């Protein structure tokens, strides 16, 4: 019997799951999303964030579909349960393709810091331009 939630002190990692849903589900996507979230929760995971990109054209046909509904999930789950989530998503009819990745959190934090630094520099340069314009008047 599998545990629903991780034991005390068990490692829990963050993962990103990109799911391509059948385009026919665009109208009633909530049931398919609930099913995927249930698969994640039943295997000891927890959905942190969901990002629905909507219906998009595929680069190539997958299972006879030219379009798919893209939904991205950020989850936290024990690494031992990811294989079970993977094997369950493979046999889910609504999902035509998916990808589970482990994000590089350090690289993301570094990118955010650089972005904030650039924004601060841009703000400073804007202030100096405004000061020079006032001096010219």
N, C-alpha and C positions, 0 to 999 in steps of 0.2 A: 504494500500500500504506500502510495506517495504522500509525502507531507504537503499540505497546501501552502504553508508559509515556512520560511527558513527558520532553522533552529537558532537559539540564542548564540550569538558570536559567529554565526556562519557568514561567509563572505557573500556579499550581494554586489554585483557589478551593474553598470549602466550599459544599455544596448539601444541601438536604433533599428527599427524594423520598417522597411519600405514594402508596402503591400500594394499590388496591382489587382484591383477588383474587376470583375466582368463588367463591361460598359452597360449592359442591360440593367444593372442594379443601381444606376445613377439616381433614379427616381426614389427608390426605397433602399438606400444604402445603410440605414440605421440597423436593420436586422443583421446584415453581414458584419458590420463593425462590432455589434454586440457579441456576435459569435467569436470573433477574433479576440476581443477583450476577455471574454470568458475563458478561451483557451489559455491566454496568458495568465489570468488570475488562478485558474485551476492548477497551474504548474508552478505556483509559488512566486509569480511575478506581479508587478504592480505598474500600471500605466501612469506615467508622469505627465506626458503631454501628447497631444494628437494634432497633426497638421494635415488638413485635407486640401490637396491641390486641385481637385476636380478632375474632369474628363480631359485627357490629353491624347494626342496622336502618338502611337508607338513608332519606334525606328524601324521595326520589322514586325510582321504578323506573328502573334502568339496565340496558339490554339484557335486560329481562324479569326482572331480579333485584330482590327486595325487601330482601335482605341482602347483605353483602360482608364479607370478611376484610380488616381494615385492618392494614397493615404500613408503618412509617415507617423510612426509611434516611437516615443522615447519611453523606455521601460527600465525598471530595475528588477533584476532577477538573479537567483543563484546560478553560477556557471554550470552546475551539474544539471540544471533543468532546461537549458537552452536546446539541447538535442531533442528533448521530448516536445518542446514547442515547435521546433523545426519539422519533426516527423508528423505532427498533427496538422500543421499548416499545409503540408504537401497534399494531403488527402481531402482538404476542404474545397468543396465545389465552387464557392464564390471567388476564391483566390486563384488568379491565373498565373501569378508569379510573385515571389517575395524574396527579400534579402535581409539577413540579420547581420549587423556589423557592431563592433565595439568601438565607440568613438575615442579618439585621442583627446582626453579632457585637458591635458597640459597644453597641447597645441591650440585648442580652442581658447583657453584662458589667455595664452600669449597673443593670439590674434585679436581678441577683445581689447587687451591692454594697448596694442599697437593702434587699433582703431580709435580708441579714446585719446591716445597721445596725438594722433594726426588731427582729430577734431579740435583738440585744445590748441594746437599750433595754428590751425586754420582760423580759429576764433581770435587768437592773438594778432595774426596778420591782418584780419579784418578790422580790428580795433586800431592798429597803427595806420591803416589806410584812411579810416574815418578821421583820426587826429590830424593827419597831413592835409586832408581836404578842408578841415576847419581852419587850419593855419593859413591855407591859401586864400580863404575868404577874408 
